Amino acid sequence: MSKNHQSIEELINADQGEADSEESATGKFSVLQGKIKHDETERAVEADAAGRGLPYINLFGFPISPEALSLVSEETARTQAVICFFYDGERIRLASLDPENEAVKEIAAKLEKEYFCAVKFYLFSPYSLEYALKLYSALPKVRVITRGLSIKEEDLNRFSEKITSFKDLQAQIADVDITETITLLLAAAIKSDASDVHIEAEEAGIKVRYRIDGILHDAALIEKKAWPKIISRLKLLAGVKINVDEKPQDGRTSIHLRNERIDIRVSFLPTNFGESVVMRLLRASAVGLEFEMLGLRGSSFAQLKREVERPNGMIITTGPTGSGKTTTLYAILKKLNSPDTKIITAEDPIEYQLPGINQSQISANYTFAQGLRSIVRQDPDVIMVGEIRDLETAEIAIQAALTGHLVLSTIHTNDAAGTVPRLLSMGAKPFLIAPALNAMIGQRLVRKICEHCREPFVPPPDDLARVRTLLDQLPTEEKAKINPDQLAFYRGRGCDHCQDIGFKGRVGIYEIMTMNAEIEKLILSGQASEYDMRDAARKNGMITMAQDGVLKALEGITSLEEVFRVAE
């Protein structure tokens, strides 16, 4: 124990002794003596902080907001002697008697992951701790479910029971007051499995739209006069500045239900008639998808499974935003996650928390390249990089793949064949790309036909002609499984279970391109075009996304129209 630590303990013990004999001293002398001891303790703690290279804080009179104080529960604050005294949506400041304590470090790590904020430690005195603990009595006794405003699960459930369609939602909006409107909209979004809620100010009113299975649907209209109160409540909920409406703002909040947690990212954008608000609902259950349930089939599943089980190399997923790349990578990480495997990720943003995996948040001052460079020094077995955006990130990822690591990442191209040309255009060296790449995955998401209203359907002649062309180009073993004279397709009629949409849920369609001698030769030439890469992959038995989609349509999983919407 350091000298400073000893002097602090002696001062505290002395204070206790003084308190025991307080009744024998005059009140004036006791107050004066207490102040002297208090000041001595603060000076000793301040000196101790300087010796440790830590900032010091005296919390007496410091304006600690309820939002900051409530980030650490009163029980944890008492047992671990740690107080959250500052929080502004971007930074968290913790005061502790012992910042080196492992339990205190775990509290900081949890707050960083949950609130996506930088956490900084300060050293404070037992007097400051005692003062701050008294402030908990002023907090609401009922713990709010989300920081900012309270959204109760029972209210969500109450509204959810009354909503079976968008018509019901519109009727309910007319019956509730402003304070319940947001709860109602979230309840309907959760019930309909919407990924995003769009609230858009227009000239005549406020339009509410839900993105369900990748497609936007009009859900309700809100009177224009209600907008100022609704936008204020949304900003309180998201933890952004209420009085700012001329520039974009981003916030976030969480709803803790009985069986899951829903993180909500909220974006505010100024428009002609007021701010547009988009709430993205990130459900922890969305990453419960197992590798075997992704929708991969036959030889494609076998190929990717083999590449995932290799100890090193790169697996890259490609596709536009919203094509399910993150879900695929998380399913692979879940398959690889075991006590004997160290997995580290660099993500922007961290959309879902994965137990047992070290996840790193990219920021303006912490790029993918910087994160990846630090990750390789952490002795990982598997590395996941959210996206390869530039040459520096590409080169570090390739080197990691060549030095015994399995690297997973994404890149923005139209299909698997575009992966290598994209890396070459960044400036990556062909002789390093060829040995580093294991597999390239092209993917899209198609909506699944609602099982409750699925019915047979005869496609138009033009669509059938495209189907036959795609089936003729299938590898021999896949073509042998299909009778071209008995092609059956389906569609969703629309029912209460699917909000009369005809679809419920989504599934991936994939193409898996793995490395072989011909593709490697093309890469080493340094002039590999997308057409050449695609042609070489097909010759080696690759099933394209469009072909995979047609096969799923023949099985009644999706519709032919849906396949051609996303893959052709």
C-alpha positions in Angstrom: 0.0 0.0 0.0 1.4 3.4 -1.0 2.2 6.1 1.5 -0.6 8.2 0.2 -3.0 5.3 0.6 -1.8 4.9 4.2 -2.3 8.6 5.0 -5.8 8.5 3.6 -6.7 5.5 5.8 -5.2 7.2 8.8 -7.1 10.3 8.2 -10.3 8.4 7.8 -9.7 6.4 11.0 -8.8 9.7 12.8 -12.1 11.1 11.5 -13.9 8.2 13.0 -12.2 8.6 16.3 -13.0 12.3 16.3 -16.7 11.4 15.6 -16.8 9.0 18.5 -15.8 11.8 20.9 -17.7 14.5 19.2 -20.2 14.9 22.0 -17.4 15.9 24.4 -16.2 18.8 22.1 -18.0 22.0 21.4 -20.0 22.2 18.2 -18.0 24.9 16.8 -14.7 23.2 17.4 -16.0 19.9 15.9 -17.1 21.6 12.7 -13.8 23.3 12.3 -11.9 20.2 13.1 -14.0 18.2 10.7 -13.4 20.7 7.9 -9.6 20.5 8.5 -9.6 16.7 8.3 -11.9 16.8 5.2 -9.5 19.2 3.4 -6.5 17.1 4.4 -8.1 14.0 3.0 -9.0 15.8 -0.3 -5.4 17.0 -0.7 -4.1 13.5 0.0 -6.4 11.9 -2.6 -5.4 14.6 -5.1 -1.7 13.9 -4.5 -2.4 10.2 -4.8 -4.2 10.8 -8.1 -1.2 12.8 -9.4 1.1 10.0 -8.4 -0.9 7.5 -10.4 -1.3 9.7 -13.4 -5.1 10.0 -12.9 -7.3 13.1 -12.8 -8.9 14.0 -9.5 -12.4 15.1 -8.8 -14.2 16.5 -5.7 -17.9 15.9 -6.2 -19.1 18.3 -3.5 -21.2 20.8 -5.3 -20.6 19.1 -8.7 -23.8 19.2 -10.8 -24.4 15.4 -11.3 -27.4 14.8 -13.6 -29.9 12.0 -12.8 -29.1 10.5 -16.3 -25.4 10.2 -15.3 -26.0 8.9 -11.8 -28.4 6.3 -13.0 -26.0 4.7 -15.4 -24.5 2.9 -12.3 -27.0 1.4 -10.0 -27.0 2.4 -6.3 -26.2 -1.2 -5.2 -23.2 -1.3 -7.6 -22.1 2.2 -6.5 -22.0 1.2 -2.8 -20.4 -2.3 -3.3 -17.8 -1.2 -5.8 -17.3 2.4 -4.6 -17.8 3.9 -8.1 -20.0 6.8 -9.2 -20.9 8.0 -12.7 -20.8 11.8 -12.3 -20.9 12.9 -16.0 -22.6 11.7 -19.2 -23.4 13.8 -22.3 -24.3 11.1 -24.8 -20.7 10.9 -26.0 -18.5 10.7 -22.9 -18.9 8.9 -19.6 -16.9 9.9 -16.5 -16.5 7.5 -13.6 -15.1 8.4 -10.1 -13.7 5.5 -8.1 -11.7 4.8 -5.0 -9.7 2.2 -6.9 -9.9 2.5 -10.7 -7.5 -0.5 -11.0 -10.1 -2.9 -9.4 -11.1 -5.5 -12.0 -14.8 -5.2 -11.1 -14.7 -1.5 -11.7 -13.0 -2.0 -15.0 -15.8 -4.5 -16.0 -18.4 -1.8 -15.2 -16.5 0.6 -17.5 -16.3 -1.9 -20.3 -20.0 -2.7 -20.0 -20.9 1.0 -20.2 -18.7 1.5 -23.2 -20.4 -1.3 -25.1 -24.0 -0.4 -24.0 -23.8 3.4 -24.6 -21.0 3.5 -27.3 -19.2 6.2 -25.2 -15.6 6.7 -24.2 -15.2 6.1 -20.4 -12.6 8.0 -18.4 -11.7 7.3 -14.7 -11.2 9.9 -12.0 -10.0 9.3 -8.4 -12.1 10.7 -5.6 -12.3 10.6 -1.8 -14.6 8.6 0.5 -16.2 11.9 1.4 -17.2 12.4 -2.3 -18.5 8.9 -2.5 -20.6 9.4 0.6 -22.0 12.7 -0.8 -22.8 11.1 -4.2 -24.5 8.1 -2.7 -27.0 10.4 -0.9 -28.0 11.7 -4.3 -29.6 8.3 -5.2 -32.5 9.1 -2.9 -33.6 11.8 -5.3 -33.8 9.4 -8.3 -37.2 7.9 -9.3 -37.8 4.6 -7.4 -39.0 2.9 -10.6 -36.1 2.2 -12.9 -36.8 3.5 -16.4 -36.5 1.0 -19.1 -34.6 3.4 -21.3 -32.4 6.4 -20.6 -34.3 9.6 -21.2 -38.0 8.8 -21.1 -39.6 5.7 -19.6 -41.3 3.2 -22.0 -42.9 0.4 -19.9 -43.2 -3.1 -21.3 -46.8 -3.4 -20.0 -47.7 -0.4 -22.1 -46.1 -1.9 -25.2 -48.0 -5.1 -24.6 -51.2 -3.3 -24.0 -51.0 -1.5 -27.3 -49.7 -4.6 -29.1 -52.8 -6.6 -28.2 -55.0 -3.9 -29.8 -53.1 -3.8 -33.2 -53.7 -6.5 -35.8 -53.3 -4.3 -38.9 -52.2 -0.9 -40.0 -55.9 0.2 -39.9 -55.9 -0.6 -36.2 -52.8 1.5 -35.7 -54.4 4.5 -37.4 -57.5 4.1 -35.2 -55.4 3.8 -32.0 -53.3 6.9 -32.9 -56.5 8.9 -33.0 -57.4 7.7 -29.5 -54.2 8.2 -27.6 -52.6 11.4 -26.3 -49.2 12.7 -27.5 -47.2 11.1 -24.6 -48.4 7.6 -25.7 -48.0 8.0 -29.4 -44.3 7.0 -29.5 -45.0 4.0 -27.3 -47.9 3.0 -29.7 -45.7 3.3 -32.8 -42.9 1.2 -31.2 -45.4 -1.4 -30.0 -46.8 -1.7 -33.6 -43.2 -1.9 -35.0 -42.2 -4.6 -32.7 -45.3 -6.6 -33.4 -44.9 -6.4 -37.1 -41.2 -7.2 -37.0 -40.3 -3.9 -38.6 -36.6 -3.1 -38.9 -37.1 0.7 -39.2 -39.7 3.3 -38.3 -39.8 6.3 -40.5 -41.6 9.4 -39.2 -41.6 12.1 -41.9 -43.0 15.7 -41.7 -44.9 16.6 -44.9 -46.9 19.6 -45.8 -50.3 18.2 -44.9 -49.3 16.0 -41.9 -46.9 13.5 -40.5 -46.5 10.2 -42.3 -45.4 7.0 -40.5 -43.9 4.2 -42.5 -42.5 0.8 -41.4 -39.8 -1.1 -43.2 -40.8 -4.7 -43.0 -38.6 -7.4 -44.6 -36.7 -4.7 -46.5 -39.8 -2.9 -48.0 -41.4 0.3 -46.8 -45.1 0.3 -46.0 -47.4 3.3 -45.2 -48.6 2.7 -41.7 -50.4 5.8 -40.3 -50.8 9.6 -40.5 -50.5 12.0 -37.6 -51.9 15.5 -37.4 -49.4 18.2 -38.2 -50.2 20.1 -35.0 -49.0 17.2 -32.9 -45.5 17.3 -34.5 -43.7 19.7 -32.2 -44.6 17.7 -29.1 -43.8 14.4 -30.8 -40.4 15.5 -32.1 -39.5 16.9 -28.6 -40.4 13.5 -27.0 -38.4 11.6 -29.6 -35.3 13.8 -28.9 -35.6 13.3 -25.2 -35.9 9.5 -25.8 -32.8 9.5 -28.1 -30.8 11.8 -25.8 -30.1 14.5 -28.3 -30.5 18.3 -28.1 -34.1 19.4 -28.2 -33.5 23.0 -29.3 -31.4 21.9 -32.4 -33.4 21.5 -35.6 -31.2 22.9 -38.3 -28.6 20.2 -38.5 -28.6 16.4 -38.4 -28.4 14.6 -35.0 -27.9 11.0 -34.1 -29.0 9.4 -30.8 -29.8 6.0 -29.4 -31.8 4.3 -26.7 -32.8 0.8 -25.6 -36.0 -1.0 -24.5 -35.5 -4.0 -22.2 -38.3 -6.5 -22.6 -38.8 -9.6 -20.5 -37.0 -11.9 -23.0 -34.9 -9.6 -25.1 -33.4 -6.2 -25.4 -34.0 -3.9 -28.4 -31.5 -1.2 -29.2 -32.8 1.7 -31.2 -30.7 4.0 -33.3 -32.4 7.3 -34.0 -31.5 9.7 -36.8 -32.8 13.3 -37.1 -32.6 15.1 -40.5 -33.8 18.6 -41.3 -36.3 18.7 -44.3 -38.6 21.3 -45.9 -41.5 20.7 -43.6 -39.7 19.7 -40.4 -37.3 17.0 -39.3 -37.4 13.5 -40.6 -36.9 10.8 -38.0 -35.8 7.2 -38.6 -35.6 4.7 -35.8 -33.7 1.5 -36.5 -34.7 -1.4 -34.2 -31.8 -3.7 -33.5 -33.1 -6.8 -31.9 -30.7 -9.1 -30.1 -32.8 -12.1 -31.3 -31.8 -11.2 -34.9 -28.4 -12.6 -34.3 -29.7 -15.9 -33.0 -29.5 -17.3 -36.5 -27.3 -20.4 -36.8 -24.9 -21.0 -39.6 -27.0 -23.9 -40.8 -30.1 -21.7 -40.9 -28.8 -19.0 -43.2 -30.4 -20.5 -46.3 -27.3 -22.0 -47.9 -28.0 -25.2 -49.8 -26.2 -28.1 -51.3 -22.7 -27.6 -52.7 -22.7 -23.9 -51.7 -23.2 -24.9 -48.0 -20.6 -27.5 -48.2 -18.1 -25.2 -49.8 -18.5 -22.3 -47.3 -18.5 -24.7 -44.3 -15.2 -26.1 -45.5 -13.7 -22.6 -45.9 -15.0 -21.4 -42.5 -13.3 -24.3 -40.8 -9.9 -23.4 -42.2 -7.4 -21.9 -39.7 -6.4 -18.9 -41.9 -7.3 -16.9 -45.0 -10.0 -14.4 -45.9 -13.8 -14.8 -46.3 -15.4 -11.7 -47.8 -19.2 -11.1 -48.1 -20.4 -8.7 -50.7 -23.7 -6.9 -51.5 -25.5 -3.6 -51.1 -26.6 -2.1 -47.8 -29.4 -4.3 -46.3 -28.4 -7.5 -48.0 -27.7 -9.4 -44.8 -23.9 -9.3 -44.8 -23.7 -8.6 -41.1 -26.1 -11.4 -40.3 -24.0 -13.9 -42.3 -20.8 -12.8 -40.6 -22.4 -13.1 -37.1 -23.7 -16.6 -38.0 -20.1 -17.6 -38.9 -18.7 -16.0 -35.7 -21.3 -17.9 -33.7 -20.2 -21.2 -35.3 -16.5 -20.4 -34.6 -17.1 -19.1 -31.1 -15.6 -21.5 -28.5 -13.5 -21.2 -25.4 -10.3 -22.2 -27.3 -10.8 -19.5 -30.0 -10.1 -15.8 -29.5 -12.3 -13.7 -31.7 -12.0 -9.9 -32.0 -14.1 -7.6 -34.2 -13.8 -4.0 -35.5 -17.3 -2.7 -36.3 -19.0 0.5 -37.3 -21.3 0.5 -35.5 -21.5 -2.5 -33.1 -25.1 -3.5 -33.9 -25.4 -6.5 -31.7 -23.6 -7.7 -28.6 -22.0 -11.2 -29.0 -21.1 -13.0 -25.7 -17.6 -14.4 -25.7 -16.4 -12.1 -28.5 -14.3 -9.0 -28.1 -16.0 -6.2 -30.1 -14.3 -3.0 -30.9 -16.2 0.2 -31.9 -14.8 2.2 -34.8 -15.1 6.0 -34.5 -13.8 9.2 -36.1 -10.5 8.9 -34.2 -10.3 5.1 -34.4 -10.4 3.8 -38.0 -10.7 0.3 -39.3 -7.0 0.3 -40.3 -6.0 1.5 -36.8 -8.3 -1.0 -35.2 -7.1 -3.9 -37.3 -3.5 -3.0 -36.6 -4.1 -3.1 -32.9 -6.2 -6.3 -33.1 -3.4 -8.4 -34.7 -1.3 -7.5 -31.6 -4.0 -9.1 -29.4 -3.2 -12.6 -30.4 -6.6 -13.4 -32.0 -7.5 -16.6 -33.9 -10.4 -15.0 -35.8 -10.7 -11.3 -36.9 -13.9 -9.7 -38.2 -13.5 -6.3 -39.9 -16.8 -4.6 -40.5 -15.8 -3.3 -43.9 -12.8 -3.0 -46.1 -13.0 0.6 -47.4 -9.4 1.6 -48.3 -6.0 0.2 -49.3 -4.5 0.4 -45.8 -7.3 -1.7 -44.3 -7.1 -4.1 -47.2 -3.3 -4.6 -46.9 -3.5 -5.2 -43.1 -6.4 -7.7 -43.5 -4.5 -9.5 -46.2 -1.3 -9.7 -44.2 -3.3 -11.0 -41.2 -4.8 -13.7 -43.4 -1.4 -14.7 -44.6 0.0 -15.0 -41.1 -2.3 -17.5 -39.5 -5.5 -15.6 -38.9 -9.0 -16.3 -40.3 -10.2 -12.8 -41.4 -13.9 -12.1 -42.1 -15.0 -8.9 -43.7 -17.4 -7.2 -46.2 -16.8 -5.1 -49.3 -19.3 -3.2 -51.4 -19.6 -4.8 -54.8 -22.6 -6.2 -56.8 -21.6 -9.8 -56.5 -18.9 -12.2 -55.5 -17.1 -11.8 -58.9 -16.6 -8.1 -58.2 -14.5 -8.7 -55.0 -11.1 -9.1 -56.6 -11.5 -6.2 -59.1 -12.5 -4.0 -56.2 -9.4 -4.9 -54.2 -7.2 -4.4 -57.2 -8.8 -1.0 -57.8 -7.8 0.0 -54.2 -4.2 -0.9 -55.0 -3.9 -4.3 -53.3 -1.1 -6.5 -54.8 -2.3 -9.4 -56.9 0.4 -11.8 -55.6 -0.9 -11.2 -52.0 -4.7 -11.4 -52.8 -4.5 -14.8 -54.5 -3.0 -16.8 -51.5 -5.0 -14.8 -48.9 -8.6 -15.2 -50.3 -10.5 -18.4 -49.3 -14.0 -17.5 -50.4 -16.1 -14.6 -51.7 -19.9 -14.6 -50.9 -22.4 -12.7 -52.9 -25.8 -12.3 -51.3 -29.2 -10.7 -51.3 -32.3 -11.0 -49.1 -35.6 -12.1 -50.5 -38.9 -12.1 -48.7 -40.4 -15.5 -47.8 -44.0 -16.3 -48.9 -46.4 -16.2 -45.9 -47.1 -19.8 -45.0 -50.7 -19.0 -44.1 -51.7 -17.7 -47.5 -49.4 -19.4 -50.0 -51.0 -20.5 -53.2 -49.9 -21.8 -56.6 -49.1 -19.2 -59.2 -48.3 -19.4 -63.0 -45.7 -16.8 -63.9 -45.8 -14.7 -67.1 -44.2 -16.4 -70.2 -41.2 -13.9 -70.2 -40.4 -14.9 -66.6 -40.7 -18.6 -67.4 -38.3 -18.1 -70.3 -35.7 -16.5 -67.9 -36.2 -19.3 -65.5 -35.4 -22.0 -68.1 -32.3 -20.1 -69.2 -31.0 -20.0 -65.6 -31.8 -23.6 -65.0 -30.0 -24.7 -68.2 -26.9 -23.0 -66.9 -26.9 -24.9 -63.6 -24.1 -27.3 -62.8 -24.9 -30.8 -64.0 -25.5 -32.4 -60.6 -28.0 -29.6 -59.7 -29.8 -29.7 -63.1 -30.4 -33.5 -62.7 -32.5 -32.8 -59.6 -35.1 -30.7 -61.6 -37.8 -31.9 -63.9 -38.2 -29.0 -66.4 -41.7 -30.2 -67.3 -43.0 -29.9 -63.8 -42.0 -26.4 -62.6 -44.3 -25.1 -59.9 -44.3 -21.6 -58.4 -46.1 -19.9 -55.6 -47.2 -16.5 -54.3 -48.7 -15.0 -51.1 -52.4 -14.0 -51.4 -52.3 -11.8 -48.3 -53.9 -12.4 -44.9 -54.0 -11.1 -41.3 -50.8 -13.0 -40.4 -48.8 -11.0 -42.9 -50.7 -7.6 -42.8 -52.1 -8.5 -46.2 -48.6 -8.2 -47.7 -48.2 -11.9 -48.8 -44.7 -12.2 -47.3 -43.4 -12.8 -43.8 -39.7 -13.0 -43.0 -36.7 -13.1 -45.2 -34.1 -15.6 -46.4 -30.8 -15.2 -48.1 -29.9 -16.1 -51.7 -26.2 -16.7 -52.2 -23.3 -17.4 -54.6 -20.1 -18.8 -53.2 -16.9 -18.3 -55.1 -13.9 -20.2 -53.8 -10.3 -20.1 -54.9 -9.0 -22.5 -57.5 -6.1 -22.6 -60.0 -8.0 -20.8 -62.8 -9.2 -17.9 -60.6 -5.8 -17.6 -59.0 -4.2 -17.3 -62.5 -6.7 -14.5 -63.3 -5.8 -12.7 -60.1 -2.1 -12.9 -60.7 -2.5 -11.5 -64.2 -3.6 -8.2 -62.5 -6.3 -7.7 -65.0 -9.1 -9.9 -63.7 -12.5 -8.4 -64.8 -15.8 -9.2 -63.1 -16.9 -11.0 -66.3 -13.7 -13.2 -66.3 -14.1 -14.0 -62.6 -17.8 -14.9 -63.0 -17.1 -17.0 -66.0 -14.3 -18.9 -64.3 -16.5 -19.5 -61.2 -19.4 -20.8 -63.3 -17.1 -23.3 -65.1 -16.1 -24.6 -61.7 -19.7 -25.2 -60.6 -20.7 -21.9 -58.8 -24.5 -21.5 -58.5 -25.3 -17.8 -59.0 -27.6 -15.7 -56.7 -30.3 -15.7 -59.4 -30.1 -19.5 -59.8 -30.2 -20.0 -56.0 -33.3 -17.8 -55.9 -35.1 -19.7 -58.6 -34.4 -23.0 -56.8 -35.9 -21.5 -53.6 -38.9 -20.3 -55.6 -39.4 -23.8 -56.9 -39.4 -25.0 -53.3 -42.2 -22.5 -52.5 -39.9 -20.5 -50.1 -40.1 -17.2 -52.1 -41.8 -15.9 -55.2 -40.3 -15.7 -58.7 -41.1 -12.0 -58.8 -39.2 -11.4 -55.6 -36.1 -13.2 -56.9 -36.0 -11.1 -60.1 -36.6 -8.0 -58.0 -33.3 -8.4 -56.1 -31.1 -10.6 -58.2 -31.7 -9.7 -61.9 
